[in-house]
Amino acid sequence: MTSRSESDLQARLNAAQPNSARIWNYLLGGKDNFAADRNAAEALITELPEIREFARAGRGFLTRAVTYLTAEAGVRQFIDVGTGLPTADNTHEVAQRIAPESKVVYVDNDPVVLTHARALLTSNPAGATSYIDADAQDPKTILQAAGVTLDFTQPIAVMLIGILGHLPDTDNPTQVVRTFVDALPPGSYLAINDSIITPGNVVAADTAREVGSNYHLRTPAQITAFFDGLDLLDPGVVPTPLWRPTPGTTPAEVPVYCGVARKP
């Protein structure tokens, strides 16, 4: 795990400033958040009451995607970028229940996530987990550090769950995704989940911006474009609850889209 001094962590930790990881933690019913995060989350709920469902949908997609990738695609290595605060069914827990030898590298740049990283490092002894304190805007650093844990001659799945919306177009998110994909061996996978442009989401994004948590919405076509050059799995880029839903469930559509694709 990338180390930081206690003073550095304290300097980066601003309890008075809402933070996306802690806001999402609150929306998921977690306790690792501050008053500023709760106030920001409640402001978002006022503008978009179904936003809690967005959070749950993203978490459900992560579980289903990792389950598919491990059980059916045979993937044993994962890079989870924008990890967020630990909760139930973290990537390594889902993967290692199926294949104990799975290896997972978590990436986040939030000091609160870093302080909770030990919960993300409780690997099955047959596998491995590690944590990289880095920004999604710096994929080269992430990939270099991930090489300590992962074997880049074998397939790897990169999980970008709710993270690309934090990258404005000026940060060239397409190039960020391409840098990850180009470094992966054939047979690797990319999973993406993000909110799309709708009138309600635009209002919520404006509210988030007002309280200091920027999120950049995109169209389904723009999300689909992140998978250019890859083989999209069925059912393609769709509303998140509709991606391979659990049998026997009746998922409702929400304006959050996702997809999984394989590098040929």
BAFI-3210 file (N, C-alpha, C; in Angstrom, 3 decimals, decimal comma, padded with zeros to 6 digits):
// residues 264
n [1|2|3|4|5|6|7|8|9|10|11|12|13|14|15|16|17|18|19|20|21|22|23|24|25|26|27|28|29|30|31|32|33|34|35|36|37|38|39|40|41|42|43|44|45|46|47|48|49|50|51|52|53|54|55|56|57|58|59|60|61|62|63|64|65|66|67|68|69|70|71|72|73|74|75|76|77|78|79|80|81|82|83|84|85|86|87|88|89|90|91|92|93|94|95|96|97|98|99|100|101|102|103|104|105|106|107|108|109|110|111|112|113|114|115|116|117|118|119|120|121|122|123|124|125|126|127|128|129|130|131|132|133|134|135|136|137|138|139|140|141|142|143|144|145|146|147|148|149|150|151|152|153|154|155|156|157|158|159|160|161|162|163|164|165|166|167|168|169|170|171|172|173|174|175|176|177|178|179|180|181|182|183|184|185|186|187|188|189|190|191|192|193|194|195|196|197|198|199|200|201|202|203|204|205|206|207|208|209|210|211|212|213|214|215|216|217|218|219|220|221|222|223|224|225|226|227|228|229|230|231|232|233|234|235|236|237|238|239|240|241|242|243|244|245|246|247|248|249|250|251|252|253|254|255|256|257|258|259|260|261|262|263|264]
n.u [000,847|000,578|002,224|001,454|002,302|001,070|000,601|000,359|-001,960|-003,829|-003,682|-004,834|-007,344|-010,410|-012,904|-014,908|-015,484|-017,548|-017,328|-017,017|-016,739|-017,471|-020,048|-021,327|-021,029|-022,781|-025,211|-025,435|-026,046|-024,000|-021,680|-019,385|-018,858|-019,091|-020,688|-020,858|-020,850|-023,204|-025,090|-024,737|-025,478|-028,163|-029,144|-028,870|-030,643|-033,019|-033,302|-033,200|-034,756|-034,460|-031,771|-030,479|-031,044|-029,420|-026,897|-027,179|-027,668|-025,243|-023,574|-024,713|-024,259|-021,457|-021,097|-022,428|-020,981|-018,316|-018,785|-019,602|-017,232|-015,350|-016,478|-017,446|-015,918|-013,395|-011,521|-008,903|-007,694|-007,907|-008,336|-009,524|-010,685|-011,134|-012,227|-013,691|-015,287|-014,928|-017,415|-020,173|-019,564|-017,154|-014,828|-012,727|-013,840|-016,093|-014,866|-013,006|-014,615|-015,481|-013,172|-010,564|-007,905|-007,819|-006,612|-006,579|-006,323|-006,810|-007,723|-007,615|-007,885|-008,686|-008,278|-009,779|-010,659|-008,183|-007,479|-009,186|-008,289|-007,242|-009,362|-009,836|-007,791|-007,896|-007,255|-008,013|-005,769|-004,853|-004,974|-004,483|-004,463|-004,089|-003,479|-003,547|-002,657|-003,727|-004,591|-007,300|-006,796|-004,214|-003,255|-000,909|000,797|-000,788|-000,906|001,782|002,286|000,421|001,563|003,182|001,616|-000,016|-000,012|000,868|000,874|-001,261|-004,896|-006,687|-009,146|-010,411|-012,076|-014,239|-016,149|-018,516|-016,611|-015,610|-017,238|-016,222|-014,172|-013,567|-014,111|-011,876|-009,840|-009,465|-010,852|-011,244|-008,682|-007,543|-008,955|-008,123|-005,390|-005,333|-006,542|-004,778|-002,575|-003,299|-003,308|-004,409|-007,742|-008,438|-010,624|-012,953|-014,933|-017,552|-019,450|-021,746|-023,537|-026,042|-026,918|-029,795|-032,784|-033,345|-030,941|-029,172|-029,990|-029,380|-026,607|-025,863|-026,551|-024,775|-022,402|-022,616|-022,275|-019,722|-018,908|-018,051|-019,525|-019,573|-021,799|-022,679|-023,766|-025,512|-024,336|-021,814|-020,738|-020,707|-018,765|-016,389|-015,721|-014,685|-013,086|-013,108|-014,735|-017,990|-019,897|-022,991|-025,730|-024,832|-024,348|-026,304|-029,175|-028,163|-029,390|-030,366|-028,346|-027,555|-029,392|-030,120|-031,519|-035,058|-035,574|-037,085|-035,928|-035,892|-035,625|-033,013|-031,471|-028,702|-025,958|-024,275|-021,643|-019,794|-016,796|-014,633|-011,165|-009,969]
n.v [-001,198|002,167|004,558|007,249|010,106|010,823|013,529|014,466|013,154|014,335|016,937|016,687|015,887|017,264|017,984|019,791|020,119|018,802|015,472|013,199|010,381|010,041|011,129|009,283|007,067|007,761|007,786|005,109|004,185|004,114|004,878|006,319|009,257|012,885|015,800|017,753|016,174|014,719|016,762|017,681|015,391|015,180|017,471|016,721|014,565|015,914|017,259|015,132|012,542|009,805|009,257|007,658|005,170|005,181|004,871|002,346|000,845|001,037|-000,302|-002,821|-003,513|-003,683|-005,967|-007,933|-007,798|-008,425|-010,979|-012,281|-011,924|-013,337|-015,941|-016,808|-015,681|-016,220|-014,488|-013,446|-011,283|-007,925|-004,385|-001,890|001,135|004,235|003,400|004,009|004,113|001,255|-001,300|-003,630|-006,604|-005,925|-005,679|-007,640|-009,414|-010,453|-011,625|-013,416|-015,168|-016,788|-017,515|-018,111|-017,449|-015,028|-011,740|-008,378|-004,956|-001,985|001,428|004,768|008,264|009,490|010,650|009,620|007,174|005,949|005,713|003,718|001,582|-000,819|-002,538|-003,248|-004,864|-007,377|-010,031|-013,284|-015,854|-017,278|-015,544|-012,066|-008,655|-005,143|-001,630|001,447|004,737|007,042|009,143|008,912|010,284|009,757|007,348|006,004|005,975|004,443|001,991|001,236|000,892|-001,103|-003,257|-004,451|-006,191|-007,499|-009,662|-008,724|-010,202|-011,789|-011,948|-009,031|-007,255|-004,042|-001,904|000,721|002,282|004,571|006,588|007,974|010,150|012,006|013,103|015,819|016,853|018,276|016,937|014,841|012,169|010,035|009,424|008,654|006,259|004,854|004,587|002,805|000,549|000,018|-000,930|-003,402|-006,993|-009,084|-010,436|-009,265|-007,160|-004,381|-002,483|-000,210|002,239|004,855|007,953|009,424|012,103|013,670|015,615|015,613|014,586|016,576|018,765|017,708|017,413|020,087|020,954|019,394|020,540|023,071|022,525|021,720|019,306|018,094|016,707|015,192|014,798|012,482|011,378|008,303|007,462|008,662|007,321|004,764|005,133|005,031|002,404|001,867|-000,110|-002,379|-005,505|-005,434|-006,903|-008,712|-007,265|-005,013|-001,431|-000,295|000,745|000,592|-001,287|-003,165|-004,653|-007,802|-008,803|-010,183|-013,389|-013,750|-011,294|-008,030|-005,522|-001,946|000,763|003,190|006,421|005,736|004,323|001,371|-000,924|-003,758|-004,831|-006,761|-007,062|-007,744]
n.w [000,000|-000,875|001,080|003,318|005,244|008,568|009,007|006,410|005,577|007,318|006,406|003,918|004,521|004,791|006,699|006,516|003,878|001,453|000,174|-002,497|-002,168|000,497|000,480|-001,178|000,427|002,507|001,082|000,579|003,029|004,868|007,611|007,550|007,258|007,205|008,695|006,693|004,400|004,736|004,687|002,074|000,678|001,416|000,214|-002,442|-002,491|-002,099|-004,545|-006,300|-005,608|-006,135|-006,078|-004,240|-005,239|-007,450|-006,313|-005,140|-007,415|-008,822|-007,055|-007,083|-009,752|-009,775|-008,181|-009,742|-012,142|-011,369|-010,418|-012,797|-014,346|-012,877|-012,417|-014,930|-017,055|-016,232|-015,141|-012,992|-011,923|-010,898|-011,271|-009,393|-009,765|-008,178|-005,780|-003,426|-000,155|001,975|001,862|002,011|000,106|-001,362|-004,120|-003,946|-002,142|-003,452|-005,736|-004,573|-003,180|-005,161|-006,582|-004,783|-005,276|-006,521|-007,377|-006,331|-006,983|-005,433|-005,993|-005,010|-004,148|-001,903|001,366|003,510|002,532|002,329|005,038|005,766|004,381|005,261|005,616|003,058|002,461|003,435|002,388|001,002|001,859|-000,345|-002,449|-003,266|-002,163|-002,747|-002,152|-003,796|-003,466|-005,359|-008,194|-010,495|-012,803|-013,414|-014,923|-015,723|-013,491|-011,790|-013,178|-013,183|-010,438|-009,909|-011,114|-009,253|-007,836|-009,706|-012,628|-015,687|-017,977|-018,010|-018,193|-017,084|-015,282|-015,491|-013,396|-013,576|-011,833|-011,501|-011,691|-013,949|-014,358|-012,658|-013,982|-015,916|-019,366|-020,098|-018,862|-020,481|-020,457|-022,211|-023,136|-020,753|-020,228|-022,491|-022,014|-019,870|-021,144|-023,283|-021,924|-021,046|-021,359|-024,160|-023,919|-021,595|-019,572|-019,500|-017,354|-016,961|-015,265|-015,062|-014,447|-016,597|-018,921|-018,031|-017,473|-014,659|-013,597|-014,383|-012,846|-010,317|-010,600|-010,846|-008,294|-006,791|-007,649|-006,555|-003,870|-003,827|-005,033|-007,851|-010,777|-013,908|-016,332|-018,971|-022,252|-023,164|-025,576|-025,440|-023,252|-024,307|-026,255|-024,845|-024,922|-027,393|-029,853|-028,373|-027,534|-026,910|-024,355|-024,329|-022,550|-023,959|-023,670|-021,229|-019,161|-015,799|-013,853|-015,642|-016,682|-017,075|-014,962|-011,700|-011,770|-011,558|-010,475|-010,834|-012,262|-012,047|-014,335|-014,157|-014,592|-015,042|-016,582|-017,858|-018,814|-020,064|-021,525|-023,675|-024,324|-027,452]
ca.u [000,000|001,306|002,145|001,417|002,488|-000,146|000,395|-000,107|-003,358|-004,623|-003,729|-005,720|-008,680|-011,142|-014,236|-015,892|-015,698|-018,171|-016,449|-017,873|-016,717|-018,232|-021,450|-021,830|-021,125|-024,024|-026,329|-025,516|-026,383|-022,799|-021,451|-018,085|-019,075|-019,162|-021,911|-020,865|-021,220|-024,628|-025,864|-024,670|-026,277|-029,582|-029,478|-029,031|-031,877|-034,132|-033,432|-033,317|-035,015|-034,046|-030,317|-030,050|-031,118|-028,237|-025,807|-027,414|-027,534|-023,824|-022,995|-025,205|-023,556|-020,114|-021,189|-022,779|-019,894|-017,191|-019,218|-019,491|-015,848|-014,620|-017,070|-017,676|-014,828|-012,136|-010,571|-008,391|-006,984|-008,781|-007,941|-010,756|-010,282|-012,184|-012,766|-014,653|-015,150|-015,305|-018,784|-020,377|-019,262|-016,069|-014,408|-011,963|-014,710|-016,894|-014,003|-012,348|-015,606|-015,558|-011,814|-009,749|-006,596|-007,959|-005,819|-007,296|-005,645|-007,747|-007,126|-008,399|-007,019|-009,373|-007,592|-010,643|-010,583|-006,870|-007,467|-009,976|-007,801|-006,976|-010,534|-009,751|-006,581|-008,105|-007,331|-007,831|-004,329|-004,521|-004,916|-003,768|-005,036|-003,225|-004,146|-002,706|-003,138|-003,439|-005,730|-007,689|-006,221|-002,815|-003,269|000,432|001,267|-001,596|-000,491|003,119|002,170|-000,348|002,451|003,785|000,680|-000,646|000,785|000,324|000,820|-002,516|-006,033|-006,995|-010,363|-010,362|-013,416|-014,379|-017,530|-018,836|-015,409|-015,333|-017,983|-015,405|-013,148|-014,130|-013,561|-010,538|-008,876|-009,395|-011,144|-011,074|-007,272|-007,331|-009,441|-007,277|-004,108|-005,578|-006,809|-003,575|-001,608|-003,826|-003,114|-005,645|-008,556|-008,771|-011,969|-013,199|-016,301|-017,821|-020,796|-021,824|-024,827|-026,182|-027,597|-031,255|-033,110|-033,180|-029,521|-028,524|-030,294|-028,599|-025,194|-025,710|-026,578|-023,499|-021,358|-022,788|-021,761|-018,302|-018,643|-018,326|-019,776|-019,755|-022,706|-022,480|-024,855|-025,208|-023,412|-020,470|-020,270|-020,407|-017,528|-015,229|-015,430|-014,237|-011,991|-013,317|-015,921|-018,997|-020,689|-024,431|-026,635|-024,306|-024,402|-027,738|-029,410|-027,386|-030,092|-030,738|-027,176|-027,553|-029,983|-030,256|-032,752|-036,171|-035,782|-037,699|-035,236|-036,446|-034,606|-032,580|-030,608|-027,293|-025,687|-023,067|-021,293|-018,554|-016,265|-013,423|-010,115|-009,750]
ca.v [000,000|003,427|005,144|008,703|010,481|011,228|014,958|014,635|012,739|015,353|018,124|016,394|015,591|018,481|017,542|020,828|020,093|017,540|014,614|012,272|009,036|010,044|011,336|007,994|006,217|008,128|007,345|003,654|003,851|003,971|005,784|006,978|010,546|014,026|016,603|018,403|015,160|014,398|017,913|017,673|014,258|015,503|018,441|015,949|013,788|016,849|017,530|013,881|011,562|008,447|009,140|006,490|004,015|005,230|004,297|000,902|000,237|000,917|-001,354|-004,085|-003,812|-004,139|-007,357|-008,826|-007,812|-009,187|-012,377|-012,802|-011,947|-014,386|-017,272|-017,213|-015,257|-016,772|-013,440|-013,608|-010,068|-006,752|-003,052|-001,182|002,541|004,995|002,349|004,477|003,544|-000,160|-001,638|-005,055|-007,105|-005,269|-006,465|-008,843|-010,355|-011,131|-012,453|-014,493|-016,186|-017,687|-017,983|-017,564|-016,993|-013,739|-010,609|-007,124|-003,705|-000,876|002,742|005,951|009,338|010,115|010,273|008,802|005,816|005,425|005,308|002,495|000,628|-002,136|-003,383|-003,695|-005,672|-008,635|-010,990|-014,715|-016,140|-017,809|-014,439|-010,880|-007,333|-004,012|-000,334|002,498|006,097|007,730|009,767|008,282|011,062|009,365|005,897|005,427|005,693|003,328|000,761|000,874|000,379|-002,347|-004,326|-005,121|-007,231|-008,211|-010,169|-008,091|-011,130|-012,515|-011,021|-008,150|-006,464|-002,700|-001,490|002,175|002,354|005,905|007,416|008,826|011,390|012,958|013,640|016,691|016,619|018,883|015,943|013,821|010,846|009,009|009,022|007,916|004,893|004,224|004,231|001,548|-000,548|-000,288|-001,648|-004,708|-008,049|-009,581|-011,233|-008,449|-006,575|-003,040|-002,285|001,206|002,603|006,293|008,616|010,037|013,399|013,771|016,848|015,434|014,444|017,880|019,542|017,137|017,743|021,503|021,023|018,855|021,534|024,161|022,121|021,405|017,954|018,174|015,470|015,546|013,846|012,218|010,658|006,881|007,321|009,010|006,215|003,662|005,443|004,633|000,996|001,737|-001,054|-003,558|-006,292|-005,264|-008,068|-008,508|-006,625|-003,732|-000,330|-000,251|001,182|-000,294|-002,454|-004,107|-005,427|-009,165|-008,766|-011,444|-014,076|-013,652|-009,907|-007,140|-004,247|-000,709|001,572|004,456|007,075|005,387|003,308|000,570|-001,921|-004,527|-005,203|-007,590|-006,680|-008,913]
ca.w [000,000|-000,893|002,406|003,470|006,632|009,253|008,798|005,046|005,555|007,992|005,544|002,809|005,027|005,111|007,115|006,181|002,442|001,023|-000,595|-003,235|-001,584|001,743|000,101|-001,669|001,612|003,187|000,260|000,709|004,407|005,680|008,745|007,409|006,603|008,111|008,557|005,377|003,417|004,927|004,202|000,619|000,212|001,588|-000,835|-003,673|-002,369|-002,298|-005,977|-007,057|-004,546|-006,490|-006,167|-003,449|-006,126|-008,301|-005,542|-005,003|-008,736|-009,114|-006,218|-007,588|-010,998|-009,422|-007,719|-010,856|-013,120|-010,825|-010,399|-014,162|-014,803|-012,163|-012,556|-016,314|-017,947|-015,729|-014,732|-011,627|-011,549|-011,019|-010,817|-009,032|-009,704|-007,525|-004,913|-002,432|001,176|002,034|002,237|001,777|-001,236|-002,075|-005,274|-003,592|-001,448|-004,470|-006,575|-003,837|-002,829|-006,311|-006,885|-003,686|-005,740|-007,214|-006,895|-006,555|-006,656|-005,230|-006,247|-004,651|-003,655|-000,776|002,605|004,354|001,994|002,692|006,444|005,883|003,388|005,849|005,371|001,672|002,310|004,146|001,298|001,187|001,736|-001,672|-003,393|-002,781|-002,399|-002,433|-002,261|-004,361|-003,207|-006,618|-008,852|-011,753|-013,903|-013,595|-015,129|-015,836|-012,126|-011,286|-013,840|-012,715|-009,079|-009,943|-011,560|-008,094|-007,395|-010,817|-013,736|-016,887|-019,101|-017,858|-018,256|-015,957|-015,459|-014,918|-012,989|-013,462|-011,366|-011,014|-011,558|-015,110|-014,188|-011,893|-014,886|-016,956|-020,697|-020,169|-018,380|-021,528|-019,905|-023,242|-023,123|-019,498|-020,457|-023,503|-021,392|-019,155|-022,071|-024,056|-021,078|-020,671|-022,352|-024,775|-023,009|-020,423|-019,610|-018,982|-016,877|-016,701|-014,802|-014,789|-014,665|-017,910|-018,971|-018,031|-016,755|-013,217|-013,280|-014,568|-011,638|-009,215|-010,821|-010,498|-006,827|-006,319|-007,933|-005,591|-002,557|-003,957|-005,511|-009,283|-011,508|-015,309|-016,955|-020,388|-022,897|-023,368|-026,701|-024,967|-022,416|-025,222|-026,978|-024,045|-025,225|-028,783|-030,064|-027,528|-027,846|-025,866|-023,993|-024,231|-023,506|-024,405|-022,702|-020,893|-017,786|-014,936|-013,299|-016,698|-017,117|-016,529|-013,623|-010,983|-012,173|-010,623|-010,061|-011,825|-012,045|-012,605|-015,004|-013,587|-015,580|-014,847|-017,612|-017,622|-019,818|-019,883|-022,825|-023,672|-025,255|-028,332]
c.u [000,875|001,140|002,119|001,625|001,168|-000,434|-000,126|-001,579|-004,252|-004,762|-004,709|-007,163|-009,359|-012,581|-015,310|-016,244|-016,357|-017,255|-017,284|-017,901|-017,559|-019,712|-022,049|-021,969|-022,420|-025,231|-026,528|-025,833|-025,195|-022,668|-020,161|-018,228|-019,198|-020,442|-021,989|-021,281|-022,710|-025,510|-025,883|-025,535|-027,769|-030,034|-029,693|-030,328|-033,100|-034,385|-033,714|-033,523|-034,511|-032,541|-029,786|-030,072|-029,936|-027,070|-025,966|-027,237|-026,068|-023,171|-023,441|-024,520|-022,153|-020,149|-021,472|-021,635|-018,710|-017,542|-019,097|-018,024|-015,053|-015,152|-017,156|-016,532|-013,471|-011,101|-010,176|-007,652|-007,869|-008,048|-009,239|-010,399|-011,433|-012,960|-013,889|-014,434|-015,607|-016,748|-018,945|-020,065|-018,299|-015,550|-013,674|-012,833|-015,554|-016,020|-013,452|-013,325|-015,694|-014,210|-010,870|-008,406|-006,647|-007,130|-006,508|-006,438|-006,705|-007,016|-008,094|-007,423|-007,665|-008,688|-008,456|-010,652|-009,255|-006,846|-008,267|-009,435|-007,511|-008,144|-010,538|-008,586|-006,683|-008,297|-007,367|-006,347|-003,917|-004,383|-004,112|-004,621|-003,984|-004,003|-003,146|-003,373|-002,779|-004,736|-006,021|-007,121|-004,794|-002,720|-001,888|001,000|000,530|-001,114|000,879|003,056|001,421|000,507|003,162|002,928|000,183|000,360|000,176|000,494|-000,470|-003,678|-006,294|-008,306|-010,193|-011,790|-013,423|-015,837|-017,787|-017,658|-015,203|-016,116|-017,234|-014,286|-013,817|-013,485|-012,170|-009,457|-008,750|-009,647|-011,004|-009,635|-006,932|-007,748|-008,528|-005,931|-004,243|-005,689|-005,550|-002,570|-002,040|-003,544|-004,441|-006,402|-008,896|-010,123|-011,972|-014,667|-016,469|-019,254|-020,792|-023,218|-024,840|-026,916|-029,106|-031,575|-032,907|-031,730|-028,775|-028,766|-029,468|-027,117|-024,921|-025,688|-025,268|-022,373|-021,421|-022,232|-020,340|-017,970|-019,023|-018,542|-020,188|-020,567|-022,379|-023,683|-024,508|-024,222|-021,982|-019,899|-019,888|-019,077|-016,280|-014,805|-014,945|-013,025|-012,106|-014,594|-016,910|-019,736|-022,168|-024,792|-026,144|-024,290|-025,873|-027,921|-028,874|-028,173|-030,416|-029,554|-027,166|-028,131|-030,080|-031,560|-033,829|-036,439|-036,439|-037,091|-035,945|-035,320|-034,289|-031,631|-029,121|-027,024|-024,374|-022,820|-019,999|-018,089|-014,940|-012,427|-009,785|-008,272]
c.v [001,237|004,131|006,657|009,005|010,924|012,705|015,232|014,257|013,796|016,607|017,923|016,187|016,875|018,089|018,549|020,848|018,772|016,775|013,505|010,874|008,978|010,305|010,006|007,008|006,491|007,620|005,832|003,213|003,675|005,049|006,578|008,272|011,637|014,820|017,264|017,431|014,830|015,538|017,956|016,552|014,561|016,545|017,732|015,147|014,674|017,097|016,259|012,738|010,154|008,259|008,001|005,232|003,990|004,537|002,783|000,190|000,034|-000,192|-002,729|-004,502|-004,318|-005,610|-008,306|-008,929|-008,629|-010,673|-012,996|-012,967|-013,064|-015,773|-017,737|-016,847|-015,740|-015,741|-013,660|-012,368|-008,854|-005,491|-002,270|000,274|003,386|004,112|002,836|003,783|002,095|-000,345|-003,136|-005,397|-006,204|-006,222|-007,738|-009,877|-011,147|-012,100|-013,654|-015,524|-017,238|-018,324|-017,385|-017,013|-015,636|-012,646|-009,310|-005,949|-002,615|000,449|003,829|007,009|010,084|009,693|009,435|007,357|005,176|004,958|004,030|001,372|-000,744|-003,082|-003,930|-004,653|-007,008|-009,757|-012,423|-015,019|-016,671|-016,716|-013,285|-009,645|-006,284|-002,734|000,684|003,839|006,937|008,254|009,056|009,010|010,641|007,854|005,272|005,081|004,497|002,014|000,297|000,265|-000,950|-003,529|-005,047|-006,315|-008,107|-008,632|-009,646|-008,942|-011,941|-011,518|-010,288|-007,436|-005,125|-002,251|000,023|002,451|003,734|006,842|008,357|010,130|012,429|013,559|014,517|016,393|017,212|017,950|014,766|012,412|009,721|008,514|008,274|006,462|004,170|003,803|002,934|000,386|-000,962|-001,104|-003,070|-005,746|-008,444|-010,491|-010,510|-007,784|-005,161|-002,958|-000,826|001,366|004,096|006,828|009,302|011,377|013,196|015,066|016,722|015,325|015,763|018,762|019,038|017,464|019,209|021,687|020,502|019,855|022,680|023,808|021,569|020,005|017,883|016,801|015,844|014,451|013,678|011,462|009,166|006,661|007,650|007,921|005,030|003,885|005,086|003,195|000,794|000,805|-002,315|-004,273|-006,191|-006,572|-007,714|-008,174|-005,272|-002,705|-000,030|000,384|000,144|-001,480|-003,526|-004,907|-006,756|-009,216|-010,155|-012,113|-013,978|-012,259|-009,130|-005,757|-003,079|000,100|002,822|005,091|006,962|004,220|002,587|-000,344|-002,616|-004,960|-005,937|-007,063|-007,881|-009,237]
c.w [000,000|000,440|002,341|004,943|007,233|009,020|007,393|004,936|006,183|007,132|004,397|003,251|005,484|005,421|006,748|004,699|002,045|000,081|-001,235|-002,628|-000,319|001,477|-000,344|-000,515|002,369|002,399|000,334|002,130|005,313|006,739|008,618|006,622|007,663|007,850|007,190|004,285|003,509|004,419|002,675|000,048|000,321|000,565|-002,170|-003,650|-002,584|-003,786|-006,781|-006,056|-004,861|-006,510|-005,297|-004,324|-007,092|-007,596|-005,432|-006,341|-009,102|-008,319|-006,690|-008,876|-010,711|-009,029|-008,885|-011,861|-012,623|-010,762|-011,782|-014,568|-014,139|-012,515|-014,006|-017,260|-017,469|-015,331|-013,275|-011,131|-011,845|-010,581|-010,623|-008,776|-009,159|-006,579|-004,009|-001,097|001,202|002,488|002,034|000,325|-001,983|-003,157|-004,880|-002,892|-002,441|-005,267|-005,807|-003,271|-003,928|-006,603|-005,842|-004,119|-006,436|-006,541|-007,289|-006,114|-006,578|-005,427|-005,804|-004,160|-002,492|000,524|003,536|003,856|002,392|004,143|006,675|004,997|003,974|005,630|003,955|001,448|003,024|003,134|001,793|001,010|000,365|-002,720|-002,837|-003,021|-002,086|-002,672|-002,774|-004,092|-004,426|-007,220|-010,163|-012,964|-014,229|-013,813|-015,223|-014,464|-011,554|-011,882|-013,366|-011,318|-009,040|-010,355|-010,429|-007,663|-008,533|-011,882|-015,032|-018,140|-019,070|-017,813|-016,942|-016,281|-014,760|-014,660|-012,786|-013,097|-010,762|-010,917|-012,737|-015,049|-013,381|-012,746|-015,934|-018,302|-020,846|-019,654|-019,340|-020,967|-020,926|-023,266|-021,849|-019,680|-021,434|-022,925|-020,603|-020,134|-022,825|-023,251|-020,767|-021,753|-022,994|-023,811|-021,732|-020,634|-019,036|-018,583|-016,489|-016,235|-014,487|-015,085|-016,024|-017,804|-019,053|-017,300|-015,240|-012,806|-013,421|-013,344|-010,472|-009,363|-010,504|-008,980|-006,247|-006,516|-006,923|-004,219|-002,656|-004,398|-006,983|-009,891|-012,928|-015,997|-018,443|-020,942|-022,950|-024,514|-026,288|-024,070|-023,296|-025,932|-026,179|-024,358|-026,657|-028,873|-029,242|-027,959|-026,687|-025,616|-024,058|-022,785|-024,000|-023,290|-022,447|-019,519|-016,802|-014,370|-014,339|-017,221|-016,361|-015,109|-013,002|-011,390|-011,094|-010,120|-011,191|-011,654|-012,706|-013,240|-014,186|-014,600|-015,244|-015,803|-017,333|-018,812|-019,448|-021,267|-022,667|-024,695|-026,139|-028,469]
res [m|t|s|r|s|e|s|d|l|q|a|r|l|n|a|a|q|p|n|s|a|r|i|w|n|y|l|l|g|g|k|d|n|f|a|a|d|r|n|a|a|e|a|l|i|t|e|l|p|e|i|r|e|f|a|r|a|g|r|g|f|l|t|r|a|v|t|y|l|t|a|e|a|g|v|r|q|f|i|d|v|g|t|g|l|p|t|a|d|n|t|h|e|v|a|q|r|i|a|p|e|s|k|v|v|y|v|d|n|d|p|v|v|l|t|h|a|r|a|l|l|t|s|n|p|a|g|a|t|s|y|i|d|a|d|a|q|d|p|k|t|i|l|q|a|a|g|v|t|l|d|f|t|q|p|i|a|v|m|l|i|g|i|l|g|h|l|p|d|t|d|n|p|t|q|v|v|r|t|f|v|d|a|l|p|p|g|s|y|l|a|i|n|d|s|i|i|t|p|g|n|v|v|a|a|d|t|a|r|e|v|g|s|n|y|h|l|r|t|p|a|q|i|t|a|f|f|d|g|l|d|l|l|d|p|g|v|v|p|t|p|l|w|r|p|t|p|g|t|t|p|a|e|v|p|v|y|c|g|v|a|r|k|p]
***
